[in-house]
Amino acid sequence: MTDWHTLARSRGRPLVMGIVNATPDSFSDGGKYLNPSDALAHALEMVDLGADIIDVGGESTRPGSQPVSIDDELDRVIPVVSELSSASDIPISIDTRHAEVAEAAIDAGASIINDIMGLRGKGMMDVAVSSQVPAIVMFMHGTPETLATDTVEGDVLEVVRNFFEERIETALDAGMHKNNIILDPGIGFGVTHQQSIQLLENCTSLVRGYPVLVGASRKRFLAEMFPGMDREQASVEAVKVAAKAGADIVRVHDVAMTLDALLD
């Protein structure tokens, strides 16, 4: 069972999770990797560049996005996960909010569940418990359809802290092992730009004792946090902030730029 915090500390930097969006409509690279062979090639390129984890997703969750069918999501991600698991020993994360997709991806070789719903969807907690793989429990206010119009009111740090405490208690009561719980503060998911900055800067102070993943890459709040900077460089600067705050994993689009910054 992987101790993500210890592994990150042993490398002297956060672990780098490379993103593969096998979707037609993701906010920054939708359509580029919809073909499974293109998605696999992109994943293997990131492995060669030094990624520690590959995150494969088949449904966009950008603000205003619409759900896709389970069959479509499976068609997009399972060939990629299967081929990647055969070609590399790298841990593969399945980015999905659907239990059926998570279970099929684990059967195909994925070893981490990355769930924007925080294991609240039908059957997802059961899959996490029965498979005993690590699960990334993300905070999200509202749904992908409402992210741009409905944001957290009040103290966002307290709201996210309370969410994590409830989800951790529920997961442990359901039978998850503590070491299989990874927390993601959900930067950009139903929060304002200023709240995203707060979450980034305080990502590891919300609930102690659990590894933390930060996903700030190419998100809109970066224009406010780093005015005048192009989005790729701003993403790298956000990784530096996350690393300084003690994040254990950073989820990024540009693996090479990220590692250059972390190893500098």
TISEMAR-776162 format. One line per 3 residues: number of its first residue (from 0); their letters; for each residue z, y, x negated of N, C-alpha, C, O. Coordinates in steps of 0.2 Angstrom, whole numbers, plus 5000, padded with zeros to 4 digits. Layout:
REM residues N
NUM = a = Z Y X Z Y X Z Y X Z Y X; ... $
***
This chain:
REM residues 264
0 = mtd = 5000 4994 4996 5000 5000 5000 5000 5006 4996 5004 5007 4991; 4995 5011 4996 4994 5016 4992 5000 5022 4993 5001 5024 4999; 5003 5024 4988 5007 5030 4988 5003 5036 4986 5002 5037 4980 $
3 = wht = 5000 5040 4991 4995 5045 4990 4998 5051 4986 4995 5054 4982; 5005 5052 4987 5008 5058 4984 5009 5056 4976 5007 5060 4972; 5011 5050 4975 5012 5048 4968 5005 5047 4965 5004 5049 4959 $
6 = lar = 5000 5045 4968 4993 5044 4965 4990 5051 4963 4988 5052 4958; 4991 5056 4968 4989 5063 4966 4993 5066 4960 4990 5069 4956; 4999 5065 4960 5003 5068 4955 5001 5064 4948 5001 5068 4943 $
9 = srg = 4999 5058 4948 4998 5055 4942 4991 5057 4939 4990 5057 4933; 4987 5060 4943 4980 5063 4941 4981 5070 4940 4976 5073 4937; 4987 5073 4941 4988 5080 4940 4984 5085 4944 4983 5091 4943 $
12 = rpl = 4981 5082 4950 4977 5086 4955 4977 5083 4961 4978 5077 4962; 4975 5087 4967 4974 5083 4973 4968 5078 4973 4964 5079 4969; 4969 5073 4976 4963 5068 4977 4957 5072 4981 4959 5076 4985 $
15 = vmg = 4951 5070 4979 4946 5074 4982 4942 5069 4987 4939 5064 4985; 4942 5071 4993 4938 5067 4998 4932 5071 4999 4931 5076 5002; 4926 5067 4998 4920 5070 4999 4917 5068 5006 4918 5063 5009 $
18 = ivn = 4914 5073 5010 4912 5073 5017 4905 5070 5017 4900 5073 5014; 4904 5065 5022 4897 5063 5024 4897 5064 5031 4900 5060 5035; 4893 5069 5033 4892 5070 5041 4886 5067 5043 4880 5070 5042 $
21 = atp = 4886 5061 5046 4880 5058 5048 4879 5060 5056 4879 5056 5060; 4878 5067 5056 4877 5070 5063 4871 5075 5063 4869 5077 5057; 4869 5076 5069 4863 5081 5069 4866 5088 5070 4862 5093 5069 $
24 = dsf = 4872 5089 5071 4875 5096 5073 4881 5098 5069 4884 5103 5072; 4883 5095 5064 4889 5098 5060 4888 5105 5058 4882 5107 5057; 4893 5109 5057 4892 5116 5057 4889 5118 5050 4886 5124 5050 $
27 = sdg = 4889 5114 5045 4886 5117 5038 4881 5112 5036 4876 5115 5032; 4880 5106 5038 4875 5102 5035 4872 5097 5040 4870 5092 5039; 4873 5099 5047 4871 5094 5052 4863 5093 5051 4859 5097 5050 $
30 = gky = 4862 5086 5052 4855 5084 5052 4853 5082 5045 4848 5078 5044; 4856 5084 5039 4854 5082 5033 4855 5075 5031 4851 5071 5028; 4860 5072 5034 4862 5065 5033 4863 5060 5039 4866 5056 5039 $
33 = lnp = 4859 5062 5044 4858 5058 5050 4855 5051 5049 4858 5046 5052; 4850 5051 5045 4848 5045 5043 4853 5041 5038 4855 5043 5033; 4854 5034 5040 4859 5031 5036 4858 5030 5029 4862 5031 5025 $
36 = sda = 4851 5030 5027 4850 5029 5020 4851 5036 5016 4853 5036 5010; 4850 5041 5020 4851 5048 5017 4859 5049 5016 4861 5051 5011; 4862 5047 5021 4870 5047 5021 4873 5043 5015 4877 5045 5012 $
39 = lah = 4870 5037 5015 4873 5032 5009 4871 5035 5002 4875 5035 4998; 4865 5038 5001 4863 5041 4995 4868 5047 4993 4870 5048 4988; 4869 5051 4998 4874 5057 4997 4881 5054 4996 4884 5057 4991 $
42 = ale = 4883 5049 4999 4890 5046 4997 4890 5044 4990 4895 5045 4987; 4885 5040 4988 4885 5037 4982 4885 5042 4976 4887 5042 4971; 4881 5048 4978 4881 5053 4973 4888 5056 4972 4889 5058 4967 $
45 = mvd = 4891 5057 4978 4898 5060 4977 4903 5055 4973 4907 5058 4969; 4902 5049 4974 4906 5044 4970 4904 5045 4963 4909 5045 4959; 4898 5045 4961 4896 5046 4954 4899 5053 4951 4900 5053 4945 $
48 = lga = 4900 5058 4955 4902 5064 4953 4910 5064 4952 4913 5069 4949; 4913 5059 4955 4920 5058 4954 4925 5059 4960 4931 5059 4959; 4922 5058 4966 4926 5059 4972 4931 5053 4972 4929 5047 4970 $
51 = dii = 4936 5054 4975 4942 5049 4975 4941 5045 4982 4943 5039 4982; 4939 5048 4987 4938 5045 4994 4932 5048 4997 4930 5053 4995; 4929 5044 5001 4923 5046 5005 4924 5046 5012 4927 5041 5015 $
54 = dvg = 4923 5051 5016 4925 5052 5023 4918 5052 5027 4914 5057 5026; 4917 5047 5031 4911 5046 5035 4912 5048 5042 4917 5045 5045; 4908 5052 5045 4909 5054 5052 4903 5054 5056 4897 5056 5053 $
57 = ges = 4903 5052 5062 4897 5052 5066 4897 5057 5072 4892 5056 5077; 4902 5061 5073 4902 5065 5079 4905 5072 5076 4910 5073 5073; 4901 5077 5077 4903 5084 5075 4909 5086 5080 4909 5085 5086 $
60 = trp = 4914 5090 5076 4919 5092 5080 4920 5100 5079 4925 5103 5079; 4914 5103 5077 4914 5110 5076 4916 5114 5083 4915 5110 5088; 4918 5120 5083 4919 5123 5089 4913 5123 5094 4908 5125 5092 $
63 = gsq = 4915 5121 5100 4910 5121 5105 4905 5115 5105 4901 5114 5109; 4907 5110 5101 4903 5104 5100 4904 5100 5107 4909 5100 5110; 4899 5095 5108 4899 5091 5114 4900 5084 5111 4898 5082 5106 $
66 = pvs = 4904 5080 5115 4905 5073 5113 4898 5069 5113 4893 5070 5116; 4898 5063 5109 4893 5059 5109 4895 5052 5111 4901 5051 5111; 4890 5048 5113 4892 5041 5116 4895 5037 5110 4894 5038 5104 $
69 = idd = 4899 5032 5112 4902 5028 5107 4896 5024 5103 4897 5023 5097; 4891 5022 5107 4886 5018 5104 4882 5022 5099 4880 5020 5093; 4881 5029 5100 4878 5033 5096 4882 5034 5089 4879 5034 5084 $
72 = eld = 4888 5035 5090 4893 5036 5085 4893 5030 5080 4893 5030 5074; 4893 5024 5083 4893 5018 5079 4887 5017 5076 4887 5015 5070; 4881 5018 5079 4874 5018 5075 4874 5022 5069 4871 5021 5064 $
75 = rvi = 4877 5028 5070 4877 5033 5064 4882 5031 5058 4880 5032 5052; 4888 5028 5060 4892 5027 5054 4893 5020 5051 4894 5019 5046; 4892 5015 5056 4893 5008 5053 4889 5006 5048 4891 5003 5043 $
78 = pvv = 4882 5007 5048 4878 5005 5043 4880 5009 5036 4880 5006 5031; 4882 5015 5036 4884 5019 5030 4890 5016 5028 4891 5014 5022; 4895 5015 5032 4902 5012 5029 4900 5005 5026 4903 5003 5021 $
81 = sel = 4896 5001 5030 4895 4994 5027 4892 4994 5021 4894 4990 5016; 4886 4998 5020 4883 4998 5014 4887 5001 5008 4887 4999 5002; 4891 5006 5010 4895 5010 5005 4900 5005 5002 4902 5005 4996 $
84 = ssa = 4903 5001 5007 4909 4997 5005 4906 4991 5000 4910 4988 4996; 4900 4989 5001 4897 4984 4997 4895 4987 4990 4895 4983 4985; 4893 4993 4990 4890 4996 4984 4896 4999 4979 4895 5000 4974 $
87 = sdi = 4902 5000 4982 4907 5004 4978 4914 5002 4981 4915 4999 4986; 4919 5002 4976 4926 5000 4978 4930 5007 4981 4936 5006 4982; 4926 5012 4981 4930 5018 4983 4933 5018 4990 4929 5015 4995 $
90 = pis = 4939 5020 4991 4941 5020 4998 4937 5024 5003 4935 5030 5001; 4936 5021 5009 4931 5025 5014 4936 5026 5020 4939 5022 5022; 4935 5033 5022 4939 5035 5028 4934 5036 5033 4928 5038 5032 $
93 = idt = 4936 5034 5039 4931 5034 5045 4934 5040 5049 4940 5040 5052; 4930 5045 5050 4932 5051 5054 4930 5051 5061 4924 5052 5063; 4934 5049 5065 4933 5047 5072 4939 5049 5076 4945 5048 5074 $
96 = rha = 4938 5050 5083 4943 5051 5088 4943 5045 5093 4947 5045 5097; 4939 5040 5091 4938 5034 5096 4940 5028 5093 4938 5026 5087; 4945 5024 5096 4947 5018 5094 4942 5013 5092 4942 5009 5087 $
99 = eva = 4937 5012 5097 4932 5007 5096 4928 5008 5089 4926 5004 5086; 4927 5015 5087 4923 5016 5081 4928 5015 5075 4925 5012 5070; 4934 5017 5076 4939 5016 5070 4939 5008 5069 4939 5006 5063 $
102 = eaa = 4940 5004 5074 4941 4997 5073 4934 4994 5070 4935 4990 5065; 4929 4996 5072 4922 4993 5070 4921 4995 5062 4919 4991 5058; 4923 5001 5061 4922 5004 5054 4927 5000 5049 4925 4999 5044 $
105 = ida = 4933 4999 5051 4938 4995 5047 4935 4988 5046 4935 4985 5040; 4932 4985 5051 4929 4978 5050 4923 4979 5045 4922 4974 5042; 4920 4985 5045 4914 4985 5041 4916 4987 5033 4912 4988 5029 $
108 = gas = 4922 4989 5032 4925 4991 5026 4928 4997 5025 4931 4998 5019; 4929 5001 5030 4933 5007 5029 4941 5005 5029 4943 5000 5031; 4944 5009 5025 4951 5008 5024 4956 5014 5026 4962 5013 5024 $
111 = iin = 4954 5019 5029 4958 5024 5031 4955 5027 5038 4949 5027 5039; 4959 5029 5042 4957 5032 5049 4958 5039 5048 4964 5041 5046; 4954 5043 5050 4954 5051 5050 4953 5053 5057 4947 5054 5059 $
114 = dim = 4959 5055 5060 4958 5056 5067 4960 5063 5069 4966 5065 5068; 4955 5067 5071 4957 5074 5073 4962 5074 5079 4965 5080 5080; 4962 5069 5083 4967 5069 5089 4974 5067 5087 4978 5066 5091 $
117 = glr = 4975 5065 5081 4982 5064 5079 4985 5057 5082 4990 5057 5083; 4980 5052 5083 4982 5046 5085 4984 5046 5093 4988 5042 5095; 4982 5051 5096 4983 5052 5103 4978 5049 5108 4980 5048 5114 $
120 = gkg = 4972 5048 5106 4967 5045 5110 4969 5038 5112 4973 5034 5109; 4965 5036 5117 4966 5029 5120 4965 5023 5115 4960 5023 5112; 4970 5019 5114 4969 5014 5109 4970 5015 5102 4970 5010 5098 $
123 = mmd = 4970 5022 5100 4970 5023 5092 4976 5021 5089 4976 5019 5083; 4982 5022 5092 4988 5021 5089 4988 5013 5088 4990 5010 5083; 4986 5009 5093 4986 5002 5092 4981 5000 5086 4983 4995 5083 $
126 = vav = 4976 5003 5085 4971 5001 5080 4975 5002 5073 4975 4998 5069; 4978 5008 5073 4981 5010 5067 4987 5005 5065 4988 5003 5059; 4991 5003 5070 4996 4999 5069 4994 4992 5067 4996 4988 5063 $
129 = ssq = 4989 4989 5071 4987 4982 5070 4983 4981 5063 4983 4976 5060; 4979 4987 5061 4975 4986 5055 4980 4988 5049 4978 4985 5043; 4985 4991 5050 4990 4993 5045 4986 4997 5039 4987 4996 5033 $
132 = vpa = 4981 5001 5041 4978 5005 5036 4981 5012 5037 4984 5014 5042; 4980 5016 5031 4983 5023 5032 4979 5027 5037 4973 5026 5038; 4982 5032 5041 4979 5036 5046 4981 5043 5044 4987 5045 5043 $
135 = ivm = 4976 5047 5045 4977 5055 5044 4978 5057 5051 4974 5057 5055; 4984 5060 5052 4986 5063 5058 4985 5070 5058 4989 5074 5055; 4980 5073 5062 4978 5080 5061 4981 5083 5067 4981 5081 5073 $
138 = fmh = 4983 5090 5066 4985 5094 5072 4979 5097 5074 4974 5099 5070; 4978 5098 5081 4973 5101 5084 4975 5104 5091 4978 5101 5095; 4974 5111 5092 4976 5114 5098 4970 5114 5102 4965 5117 5101 $
141 = gtp = 4971 5110 5108 4965 5110 5113 4960 5104 5111 4962 5099 5108; 4954 5105 5112 4949 5100 5111 4943 5104 5107 4943 5110 5107; 4938 5100 5104 4933 5103 5101 4929 5108 5105 4926 5113 5103 $
144 = etl = 4929 5106 5112 4925 5111 5116 4929 5117 5117 4925 5122 5120; 4935 5118 5116 4939 5124 5117 4941 5128 5111 4945 5133 5111; 4940 5125 5105 4943 5128 5099 4941 5135 5098 4946 5139 5095 $
147 = atd = 4936 5138 5100 4934 5145 5099 4937 5149 5104 4937 5155 5102; 4939 5147 5109 4942 5151 5115 4949 5150 5116 4952 5155 5119; 4952 5145 5114 4959 5144 5115 4963 5142 5109 4962 5137 5106 $
150 = tve = 4967 5147 5107 4971 5146 5100 4978 5146 5101 4981 5148 5107; 4982 5144 5096 4989 5144 5097 4992 5150 5098 4990 5155 5094; 4997 5151 5102 5001 5157 5103 5008 5156 5100 5011 5150 5100 $
153 = gdv = 5010 5161 5097 5017 5161 5094 5017 5159 5086 5012 5160 5083; 5022 5156 5084 5023 5154 5077 5019 5148 5076 5021 5142 5077; 5013 5148 5072 5009 5142 5071 5012 5137 5067 5011 5131 5068 $
156 = lev = 5016 5139 5062 5020 5134 5058 5025 5130 5062 5025 5124 5060; 5028 5134 5066 5033 5130 5070 5029 5125 5075 5032 5120 5076; 5024 5127 5078 5020 5123 5083 5018 5117 5079 5018 5111 5082 $
159 = vrn = 5015 5118 5073 5012 5112 5069 5018 5108 5067 5017 5101 5067; 5023 5111 5065 5029 5107 5063 5032 5102 5068 5033 5096 5067; 5032 5105 5074 5035 5101 5080 5030 5096 5082 5032 5090 5084 $
162 = ffe = 5023 5097 5081 5018 5092 5083 5019 5086 5078 5019 5080 5080; 5019 5088 5072 5020 5082 5067 5026 5078 5068 5026 5072 5067; 5032 5081 5069 5038 5078 5070 5037 5073 5076 5040 5067 5075 $
165 = eri = 5034 5075 5081 5033 5071 5087 5028 5065 5085 5030 5059 5087; 5023 5066 5082 5018 5061 5080 5021 5056 5075 5020 5050 5076; 5025 5058 5071 5028 5054 5066 5033 5049 5069 5033 5043 5068 $
168 = eta = 5037 5052 5074 5042 5048 5077 5038 5043 5082 5040 5037 5082; 5033 5045 5085 5029 5040 5089 5026 5035 5085 5026 5029 5087; 5023 5037 5079 5019 5032 5075 5024 5027 5072 5023 5021 5072 $
171 = lda = 5030 5029 5070 5035 5024 5067 5038 5020 5073 5039 5014 5071; 5039 5022 5078 5041 5018 5084 5036 5013 5086 5038 5008 5088; 5030 5015 5085 5024 5010 5087 5023 5005 5082 5020 5000 5083 $
174 = gmh = 5026 5006 5076 5026 5000 5071 5022 5002 5065 5021 4998 5060; 5020 5009 5064 5016 5011 5058 5021 5011 5052 5027 5013 5053; 5019 5010 5046 5023 5011 5040 5023 5018 5038 5018 5021 5038 $
177 = knn = 5028 5020 5036 5029 5027 5034 5023 5029 5029 5020 5035 5029; 5022 5025 5024 5017 5026 5019 5010 5026 5021 5006 5028 5017; 5009 5024 5027 5002 5025 5030 5001 5031 5034 4996 5031 5037 $
180 = iil = 5006 5036 5034 5005 5042 5038 5003 5047 5033 5007 5049 5029; 4997 5051 5034 4995 5056 5030 4995 5062 5035 4992 5061 5041; 4997 5068 5034 4997 5074 5038 4991 5079 5036 4990 5080 5031 $
183 = dpg = 4988 5081 5042 4983 5086 5041 4985 5092 5046 4984 5091 5052; 4986 5098 5043 4988 5104 5047 4982 5107 5052 4984 5111 5056; 4976 5104 5051 4971 5106 5056 4969 5113 5055 4968 5116 5060 $
186 = igf = 4967 5115 5049 4965 5122 5048 4958 5123 5052 4953 5119 5051; 4958 5128 5056 4952 5130 5060 4951 5126 5066 4947 5127 5070; 4956 5122 5068 4956 5118 5074 4960 5121 5080 4966 5119 5081 $
189 = gvt = 4958 5126 5083 4962 5129 5089 4967 5134 5086 4972 5136 5089; 4965 5137 5080 4970 5142 5077 4965 5148 5075 4959 5148 5074; 4969 5154 5075 4965 5160 5072 4964 5160 5065 4967 5156 5061 $
192 = hqq = 4960 5164 5062 4958 5165 5055 4965 5166 5051 4966 5163 5046; 4969 5170 5054 4975 5172 5050 4980 5166 5051 4984 5165 5046; 4980 5162 5056 4984 5156 5057 4982 5151 5052 4986 5147 5049 $
195 = siq = 4975 5150 5051 4972 5146 5046 4975 5147 5039 4976 5143 5035; 4975 5154 5037 4977 5156 5031 4985 5154 5030 4987 5151 5025; 4989 5155 5035 4996 5153 5035 4997 5145 5034 5001 5143 5030 $
198 = lle = 4993 5142 5037 4993 5134 5037 4991 5132 5030 4994 5127 5027; 4986 5135 5027 4983 5133 5020 4989 5135 5015 4990 5131 5011; 4992 5141 5016 4997 5143 5011 5003 5139 5011 5007 5139 5007 $
201 = nct = 5005 5136 5017 5011 5133 5019 5010 5125 5020 5014 5122 5024; 5005 5122 5018 5003 5116 5021 5008 5110 5019 5008 5106 5023; 5011 5111 5014 5016 5105 5012 5023 5107 5014 5028 5103 5013 $
204 = slv = 5024 5113 5017 5031 5115 5019 5033 5113 5026 5038 5114 5029; 5028 5110 5030 5029 5109 5037 5034 5103 5039 5038 5104 5042; 5032 5097 5036 5036 5091 5036 5036 5088 5029 5031 5086 5027 $
207 = rgy = 5042 5088 5026 5043 5085 5020 5043 5077 5020 5044 5074 5025; 5041 5074 5014 5041 5067 5013 5035 5063 5015 5035 5057 5015; 5029 5067 5017 5023 5064 5019 5017 5067 5015 5017 5073 5014 $
210 = pvl = 5012 5063 5013 5007 5066 5009 5003 5071 5014 5003 5070 5020; 5000 5076 5012 4996 5081 5016 4989 5082 5013 4987 5082 5007; 4984 5081 5018 4977 5083 5017 4975 5089 5020 4978 5092 5025 $
213 = vga = 4971 5093 5016 4969 5100 5018 4961 5100 5018 4958 5098 5014; 4959 5102 5024 4952 5102 5025 4950 5109 5027 4950 5111 5033; 4948 5113 5022 4946 5120 5023 4939 5122 5021 4937 5127 5022 $
216 = srk = 4935 5117 5018 4929 5118 5016 4924 5121 5021 4923 5118 5026; 4921 5127 5018 4916 5130 5022 4918 5133 5029 4913 5135 5033; 4924 5133 5030 4926 5135 5037 4926 5143 5038 4926 5147 5033 $
219 = rfl = 4926 5145 5044 4924 5152 5045 4930 5157 5043 4929 5163 5041; 4936 5155 5043 4942 5159 5041 4941 5161 5034 4944 5166 5032; 4937 5158 5030 4937 5159 5022 4934 5166 5021 4935 5170 5016 $
222 = aem = 4930 5169 5026 4927 5175 5025 4932 5181 5026 4931 5186 5023; 4937 5179 5030 4943 5184 5030 4948 5183 5024 4951 5188 5022; 4949 5177 5022 4953 5176 5016 4950 5178 5010 4954 5181 5005 $
225 = fpg = 4944 5178 5009 4941 5179 5003 4934 5184 5004 4929 5181 5004; 4935 5190 5007 4930 5194 5009 4925 5195 5003 4927 5197 4998; 4918 5195 5005 4913 5196 5000 4911 5190 4996 4906 5191 4992 $
228 = mdr = 4915 5185 4996 4914 5179 4992 4909 5174 4996 4910 5173 5002; 4904 5171 4993 4900 5166 4996 4904 5160 4998 4910 5159 4995; 4902 5156 5003 4907 5151 5007 4908 5146 5002 4914 5143 5002 $
231 = eqa = 4904 5144 4997 4905 5138 4993 4911 5140 4988 4915 5136 4987; 4910 5146 4985 4915 5148 4980 4922 5149 4984 4927 5148 4981; 4921 5152 4990 4928 5153 4994 4931 5146 4996 4937 5146 4996 $
234 = sve = 4927 5141 4997 4930 5135 4998 4933 5132 4992 4939 5129 4992; 4931 5133 4986 4934 5131 4980 4941 5135 4979 4946 5132 4977; 4940 5142 4980 4947 5146 4980 4952 5143 4985 4958 5143 4983 $
237 = avk = 4950 5141 4991 4954 5138 4996 4957 5131 4993 4963 5130 4994; 4953 5127 4989 4956 5121 4986 4961 5123 4981 4967 5120 4981; 4960 5128 4977 4965 5130 4972 4972 5132 4976 4977 5131 4973 $
240 = vaa = 4971 5136 4982 4977 5138 4985 4981 5131 4988 4987 5131 4987; 4977 5127 4990 4980 5120 4993 4983 5117 4987 4989 5114 4988; 4980 5116 4981 4983 5113 4976 4990 5116 4974 4994 5113 4972 $
243 = kag = 4990 5123 4973 4996 5126 4971 5001 5125 4976 5007 5125 4975; 5000 5124 4983 5005 5123 4988 5007 5116 4988 5012 5114 4991; 5004 5111 4984 5006 5104 4983 5002 5099 4988 5004 5094 4988 $
246 = adi = 4996 5101 4990 4992 5096 4994 4990 5090 4990 4989 5091 4984; 4990 5085 4993 4989 5078 4990 4981 5076 4990 4979 5073 4986; 4978 5078 4995 4971 5077 4996 4967 5083 4999 4970 5087 5003 $
249 = vrv = 4961 5085 4996 4957 5090 4999 4951 5087 5001 4947 5083 4997; 4949 5089 5007 4942 5086 5010 4937 5092 5009 4938 5097 5012; 4932 5090 5005 4927 5095 5003 4920 5093 5004 4918 5087 5004 $
252 = hdv = 4915 5098 5004 4908 5096 5004 4905 5096 4997 4901 5091 4996; 4907 5100 4993 4905 5100 4986 4910 5097 4981 4914 5101 4979; 4909 5091 4980 4913 5087 4975 4913 5090 4968 4918 5091 4965 $
255 = amt = 4907 5092 4966 4907 5094 4959 4910 5100 4958 4914 5101 4953; 4909 5105 4962 4912 5112 4961 4920 5111 4962 4923 5115 4958; 4922 5107 4966 4929 5106 4967 4933 5103 4961 4938 5106 4959 $
258 = lda = 4930 5098 4958 4933 5095 4952 4932 5100 4946 4937 5100 4942; 4927 5103 4946 4927 5108 4940 4932 5113 4941 4935 5115 4936; 4934 5115 4947 4939 5120 4948 4946 5117 4946 4950 5120 4943 $
261 = lld = 4947 5111 4949 4954 5108 4948 4955 5106 4941 4961 5105 4939; 4950 5104 4937 4951 5102 4930 4950 5107 4925 4951 5106 4919; 4949 5113 4928 4948 5119 4923 4954 5121 4920 4955 5126 4916 $
***
